[in-house]
Amino acid sequence: AAGTSVPDLITSVIVARKGLGDMAVSSSLGSNLFDICVGLPIPWLISLATGEEIKVDAQGMFCSVLMLFGMLIAIIVIIAICKWKMTKTLGLSMSMSYFVYLAIALCMGLELISCIFDKK
């Protein structure tokens, strides 16, 4: 993941310093959407074509997906509140949103909290 994330970070910082904050945000969101919509389905399509089965068994995956959709909605609302302009408030809000998600995901991974949708 670092192989694609670090270059995206560097290019986002460069364009943001040039005053093109909207381009920095769209680059970070766009590359992740591309990875999810194109990068993830390709192995499944290859597996489907070859007749192999891929078993996905992760505790808390449903809650993680719900949190990600919640974060997406929160980010869109935060950007709209900031009138679609890159501001310090927007940057702080996005950073705080990430750290909240990260804390919850780590707590779930360490089994300090559990997903209510997991089979027990």
N, C-alpha and C positions, 0 to 999 in steps of 0.2 A: 504494500500500500504506500510505503514511503517513496517508492520509485515514481509514483504519479502525483502524490500529494505535495511533496517538497517543490517540484517545479511549478505546480499550480499556485502554491503559496508565494513563491518568488515572483511570478508574473503578476499575480494579484497585487502584491505590494508595489511593484514598479508602476503599474497603471494607476493605482490609487494615489501614489505620490505625484503623478502627473495631473491629478485632479479628475481622473476618470473613475470615480468610485463605483458608478453603476456598472462599468465594464468589469471591475474587480469582483463585484458580487455575482454578476451573471456568469462569469468564468468559473467561480467556485461552485455555484449551484449547477451550472450546465454540465461540468465535467462529472459531478456525482450522479446526475440524472442519466448521463450517457453510460456510465459504468453500470448502473442498476438496470437500465432498459436494454442495453446491448451486451455488456460484458457478462452479466449473470445468465441470461437465457441461452447463450451460445453453448456452454457445456451441457445444458439440459437437452438442447436440440440434437447435439451430437450423440448424447447418450440414448435419446429416443430413436435416432436413426440406426444405431448399432444394436438396439434391443437391450442395453444394459440398464440397470435400475440404480438410481441415486437415492439413497435414504438420508433424509435430513432429520436428525433427532437432536434438538437443542432445547433445553429447559428455558422457559421464559421467552421463547421466540415470538409468540403471539403478543405478549406485553411489550416487547421491544418494538415490534412493528407498529403497535398502537401508539407508543411513545413517539416514534419517528413521525407518524402522521400528525400527532398533536403538536410536535415541534414545528413541522412544516406550516401548519395553520397559524401557530403563534408567531413565527417569523414573518409570514405574509401580513398579519395584523400589525406587528411592530413596524414593518416597513411602511405600511399604509399610514400609521399614526405619525411617522416621521416624514410624511408627505413625499415618499419615494425619493428622498434625498439622503445621501450618505452623511450622517452626523455622528458626533461622539456618543449621543444617546443611543443611536442605532447600533453602533459598534459595541457599546457596553451591554446593551440588551441581548445582542446575539452571543456575546461571550458568556454572559450569565446563563442564557438558555442552554448553551453547550455544556457548561459545568454542572448544571442541574441534571441534564440528561446523563452525563458521564457518571455523576455520583449515584444516580438511581441504577444505571446499568451495572456499575461495579458492585453495588450492594446486592443486586440480583445474582450476579456472577459468583459472589462470595457466599451466597445463600444467607445473607443477613436479612433480606426480605424475599418473599416469594410472590410469584405471579398467581393471581387468583384463578387463572384459567388453566394452570398446569394440572395434569392428572397426577394424583398422588398414589 
